[in-house]
Amino acid sequence: MTLRDAIAYIKSSTYYAKDLLGNYSYEGNQDLYVGDCISEYAESLVDVYTSDLMEWLYKNPMARTYVENAIDDSGWNGSLADSIMAGQWLYYEEAILDEADYICTLYGLYHIRKLYQPHIENDSHFLDGVDFDGFEIHYHSISTFRDIEEMAQEWIEDKLQ
């Protein structure tokens, strides 16, 4: 699998990974914790209008469970809308965490592409001999985006030797 194929595969396999990495720039912010970015991204997906929250609660069979868990976890004393928002945040955070390995792997692939972009521009087949099929970065093995970059760089340097 080529670098281009690996990126395309992950993008077609996930929604949150490509959206999270596509909407946020980590250039110069490599020391951000991946988990914090996932939580902030989940928060950005939460509906703010009561009608949208009620629609989510009505249409999502698991919504009530997430709202109850949010209330149980925090001892929530807020309004009904606040409780639903907290439940929706839990829902999105869990969904994004389910894709956390994809997020880390895709970011690593983007970093490799960025590192070797000058070589690729001179020779479009520069990395064609590298099989990216086994390239994975697991969320639980890293903390920051810098950790991902370092792992990706070690992996590609090992493959190019």
N, C-alpha and C positions, 0 to 999 in steps of 0.2 A: 504494500500500500504506500503510495507516494504521500508527501506532505500535503499536497493539495487534496488528495483523496481522503486523508485522515481528517482534515479540517471540514471538508464537505460532509463526511459521515457523521461527525459529531453534531454539526449544525442541523442535519436532517433528523437526528435522533433526539433532540432536546429543544425545548423552547426557552427555558430560563437561562441556560448557559450563554447562548448567543445574544439574548436580550441584555443580560447583566453586563457582559463584556462589551457589547456594542454601544451601550448607553453611558458607560462610565469610562473615564480615562484614568489609567493607573500609572501613566508616564510621570515619573517623579514622585510617585506615591507608593513605591514598591513595599514600603514598610507597613502598609495598612494590613490589618488582620483580615483574612478572607472571611472568617465567621462574622465579623462586624459588618463587612460589606453585604453579606447575605442577609443579615438582619435588617439593615437599612433598605436594601432592595425590597425585601418582603413588606416593610412598612410603606414603601412608595406605591405598592400595589393595592393597599387597603382602600376600600371605598370610603368617601367622606359624606356622601348623601344618604340619608336614612332610607330613602326609597330603594337605592341600590343595595344597601345592606340587607334590607328586608327581602329583596329579590334573591340575593345570594343565599340567605337563610332558608328561603322557601325552595329554591331549586337544587341546592346541594344537600344530598341525603346525609352527609357527615357533618354538616355545619353545626348542628345542635351540640354534637359531641365536642367540637372544637371550642364552642362558646362555653360550655360547661367546664371544660378543662382550663380555659383561660380564667374563669371565675374561681375555680378551685385552686389554681396555682397562685393567684394573686390576692385572694380574698376580696375580690372586686366589689366596690360599693358605688360604682358609677352608674350612669344611665343605661337604659337598654341598648341604645345605639353604641355607647362606649363598650359595652360587653360584647356586642356583635363584632365591633371593630377589633377588639382584642382576640376574639376567636378567629376572625378572618386572618389576622396577622399570624397566628399560630399555624393556620392552614397553609398560608403561602410559605412561611419559613420551612415547614416540613416538606412541602413540595420542592422547594429549591434545594434543601439539604439532600433530598433524594437524588438530585442531579449534581451534587457537589463534586464528585469525581470527574464528571464531564466538564464542569467549570474549570477545575484545576488543569485537566489535560488540555482543554482548548486554549487556555491562557499559555500553557507551556508550548504548544504548537505555534501560537502567534509569536511567542518570544523567539523561538528557533527561526521562524520566517524573518523576523526583524533582524536577528543577528547576522543572517546570511543573505540578506536582501541585496547587498552590492555584488556578491558572487552570483546570485540568481539572475540579476539584471545582465551580467556579462555572459552567463551561460545558463539558459533556462532549464537545463537538465542537470545542474550542479548537484542536487540532492536526490536525483532519481535512483541512484544505487542504494539509497538508505530505505530499509523497510520499516515504516512507522506503525506497522500492525501491532507491535507489542508495546508501543509507547503509552504509558499510563502514569498519571500522578494522582495519588489517592489523597483525598481531603484530610484524612486523619494522620497523614505523614508530614503535613506542613502546617505552618501558622500564618505566614505572610506571603504576599505576592513575590517578594524577593526569594523566599524559599523555593517557590515554583520555578523561578528563573534559574536559580542555581542548579536545581535538579535537571531541568531541561538542558541546560548548557553541558552538564556532566554527561548526560545521556548521549547527546549528539556528538560531543567530542570523542567519546568512547567509540561510537559507530563510525566516525570518520578516520580513526587511526588505522 
